[in-house]
Amino acid sequence: MKFKNKQISIIGMARTGVAASHYLAEQGARVTLHDSKPKEALTEVLKQLDPRVTTVFQSSTPLPDAELVVLSPGVDIHSPDLESARQSGAEIISELELAYRVTQTPIIAVTGTNGKSTTTSLIGHLLERGGKDVQVGGNIGIPFISQVQNAPRDYRVLEVSSFQLEGTVEFHPEIGVLLNITPDHLDRHKTIEHYATLKEKIAVNQTRDDVLVLNQDDPWVHRIAAGKPSQKWYFSMNGPVERGCYLKKDCVLFADGKREETVCRIGDLQQAMQFQVENILPSVLVARLAGIDSAIITKALPAFKGLEHRMEWVRSINGIDFINDSKGTNIGALEKSLNSFERPIVLIAGGQDKDSDFQSLKALFKKKVKHMVLIGEARPKIQTVLNGSFGHESADDMESAVRGAYAHAQPGDVVLFSPACASFDMFRDYEDRGRQFKGCVQSL
């Protein structure tokens, strides 16, 4: 793309918007960075900006003469603020699409409702251990647009969200990974059907030369895979696959259609990763498809510790394991976390509701949870679903939640913090929430 002297509006002064403004200013574009917040709320951002970037506050409406509009992930492409730009013929794209159009490096893109960050990071770890020159980024770490001016790599491994995919047109990963689809962000996307359509965009531009890694156990993923021309490889927690990776007892196996090989034993992994087999399977599969030998993967897997706030083992007290899953902000994440354990669970959940249907978890709660401690704005909604079916209590802060959960746990139990809700009712973000949980656990 040619950007010199092009009038470009970037909407959103968060991390990706700032990164996009820097890149485009360096390319000689006339860049205006917009945000709906007042100037006083963005003083720290202003210190980071390229002096060539013009700013507009308390407005998300692009300039009337904008030829291109680049959206930060938090900006809905259907926002009324964009209507005038749409009518004037300006192209409206996401930062992901912008970076794709200028990159010279093959892309491995990972999407899905849950497990994206861990899978993306683990793929990067395995490829690096296998001698590949890779960079991990996208929705985690470094924004994609900040990477494109670096020298070409063997691969860029990107986590991509529905918000980022919403504004894509040509985006085309050589290897696409679709982990799962469960209801999330319905406050923005309205229906799971529309949400699934956005996730499908990871595959719509792929050709027969590309690879699509799919969760065999997920019915929504199967619907998306139908009719796609790309080469399909599968992973499964529940049984063998002809081509892909699957779990057999305590082992991860890789099959290429002709033979099978054992890659690792789950018991040899870091404790946190033993709870995340569903993320290990696609990571191993992508590494094998990228040419990494199984022996190298076997040695590399035990060194990966997992990510903070994603099924993170905190400590064990009197035989009770405490698990921090603060990144679990939707009911699908909570479902997967509960199903990771065959031991009694004392669950801490709740927060800011995202228009979730907690009724779908009622049977699983009965099966897996011995006691629940509820926090945050969603407490009344979750209590209605429980309807006295088993013991539960409310807590007004993290310290009382942790102490209440510990009081109901016995040796051999798990205290699981997996909120299934956003964090903004009580905490700065999910990281603040998770660190407060860990601090309270450490003080027991």
Buried (B, 14 or more C-beta within 10 A) or exposed (E): EEBEEBBBBBBBBBBBBBBBBBBBBEBEBBBBBBBBEEEEEBEEBBEEBBEBBBBBBEEBBBBEEBBBBBBBBEBBBEBEBBEBBBEBEBBBBBBBBBBBEBBEBBBBBBBBBBBBBBBBBBBBBBBBBBEBEBBBBBBBBBBBBBBBEEEEBBBBBBBBBBBBBBBBBEBBBBBBBBBBBBBBBBEBBEEBEBBBBBBBBBBBBBEEEBBBBBBBBBEBBEEBBEEBEBBBBBBBBEEBBEBBBBBEEEBBBBBEEEEBEEBBBBEEBBBBBBBBBBBBBBBBBBBBBBEBEBEBBBEBBEEBBBBBBBBBBBEEBEEBBBBBBBBBBBBBBBBBBBEBBEEBBBBBBBBBBBEBEBEBBEEBBEEBBBBBBBBBBBBEBBBEBBEEEEEBBBBEEBBBBBBBBBEBBEEEBBBBBBBBBBBBBBBEEBBBBBBBBBEBBEEB
